[in-house]
């Protein structure tokens, strides 16, 4: 994510109720949102079912509706965007599976990159449910996984968003990954 000096000021203006700030923000963040969307789609669902542009557009629609957010900076913006994209993809996967009326769940191996099996909609829903369970045990660990996996944020960016040390981010990622592996293997 390249640093654009005006983004933080534009985000603050948008938080202050300046609707024109959103118009100024979109061209500055569009390519980064496309990169995040493309990465999320490659890991989570078939690109034939949901296109990058559609995910970015849906994220825009949901961002416009976001109220009472005190935007801190561009990394905070992309962290919120990552969360929105996760929710959009999980909603889509649930809808897609409901259309199929079930199906047997495939075993999911949680490797270093958290790659999914071909039954990606089911896997995405299972991962979302496991992340929600993890959040009950450790909200911070769940958030680290979300930012890293869905948002594509680097360790330094996660450190900045969450205001924790890089060592804590690494430790949380390792523990959360192991917990998720065990949880998904049980299913």
N, C-alpha and C positions, 0 to 999 in steps of 0.2 A: 504494500500500500504506500503510494507516494504521498509525501507530506504536501498539502496545499494549505498555505497560511490562512486563506480566507474561510475555510470550512468551519472552523470553530466559531468565528464571529457570525457567520451566516446561520449556523445552528442555534446560537444564542438569540439571534433576531427572530428566528422561527419560533423558538420557545416563548419569546415575548409577544407572540401574536402576529408577527409580520408575515402574512401569507405570501407576499412577493419574495420573501427569502427562500421559500420552497422552490420557486421557479429558478432562482439563482443557484440553488444547491444541486438540483438534478443533473445538470450537465457536468458538474464537478465530481459527482459520485457515480455516475452511470456506468462507466467502464469497470470500476471496482465492484459494483453490485453484480454486473454481468459475470465477472470472474468468480465471485462467491457463488452465484447461482449455478454456473457451469460446473464448478467443483462439487457442489451439493448434489446436483443431478447425476453426475458421473458416479458418485458413490452410492446413491440412494435408490434411484428408479431409472427405468429405461427412458432414454432420451426420446424414443418414439412416442411415448405417452405424454410427456410434459417437456416443453421446449424452454430453453434458457430465457428467451424473451417473455414467455408467458409467466415464468416465475418472477422475473424482475418486475413486470407490470403488476402482478398481484402484490408483490412486496411494496411497490409504490402506493398502490391503493390503500394498503393497510397502514403504511407510514403516514399518509395524509390524515388518516383517522386517529392517529395516536394523539392523545391529549395529555396535558400536564406532565410532560417530560422535560426535565431540566437538562438539556443536552450539554454534556461536559466538553466533548471534543469529538474529533472524527472517529477515533477508535471506539468510543462509546456508541456513536451512531452505527458503526458497522457491527458492533456486538448486538445491538437491538435488532438490526437487520438480519443477522444470522439467526436470532431467535425467531423472528417472523418467518424466515424461510423454512426453518425446521417445522414450525406449526403448519405452514402451507403444505409442505411435503407430506407430513403425517396425515393431515386432513385428506389430501388427495389419495394417499395410500389406503386409508380407511374406506373412502368412497369406492375406490377401485376394487378392493376386496369384497365390499358389500355387493357390488355388481356381479362378482364371480360366485357369490354365495358360498364362501368357505374355501376349503381346500386344505390339504395336509401341510402342516408347518415343516419346513426343512430345517435341518441342523445348521446352526450358524457357528462358524469358527471366528473368533475375535482375534485377528492377528495384529501386527504392529500398526497397520493402517486402517484397521476396522473395515476391511473389505467385506462385502456382502455376497451371498450366494445369488443365483439367478432369480429366485423368488423375492425380489427386492422390496416389494410393497409390504409383504408379510414381515420381512426382516426389519424394515424401518419402523413398523408399528411395534414390534417386539423390543427394538432398541429404545424407542420412545417410552414404552412402559417401564423398561428396566431403568432408564434414566430418571423417570419419575420416582421409582422406588429408591434409587440411590439418593435422590434429593431429600428423601425423608431421613436418611442416615447422615448424609453430608451434602448440603446444598452447594457448598464450595466445590467439591469434587465433581458434582453433576454439571455445574456451570463451566468448569475447566474443560470437560469433555465437549460440551455444547459449543463453546467458543473455538476450540481446536478443530473439532470434527466438522461441525456444520458451518462455522464461520470462517474456517481456514486461517484464524489468527495465529500469529507466531507466539512463541513463549514470551518475548518482550512485550508484545501487544496485550497478551492476557495479563501479564504483570501490571501493565498500565491500567487496564480496565478494572481489574479486581483489587488493585492496590495491595498486592501480596508479593513476596519475594519470588525470584525465578526458581529457587530451590523448592519452594512450596508448590509452585506450578508443576515442576517435574515430579515431585513426590505424589501430588494429587492425581496427576495423569497416570502414573504407574499403578497406584492403588485402585483408582477407578477402573482402569482397563482390566486389571485382574478380577475385580469384583464383577464387572460386566461380563467377562468371559465365563466366570462360574455361573452367573445368573442365567445367561443365555444358553449355556450348555445344559442346565437343569431343565429348561423348557424343551 
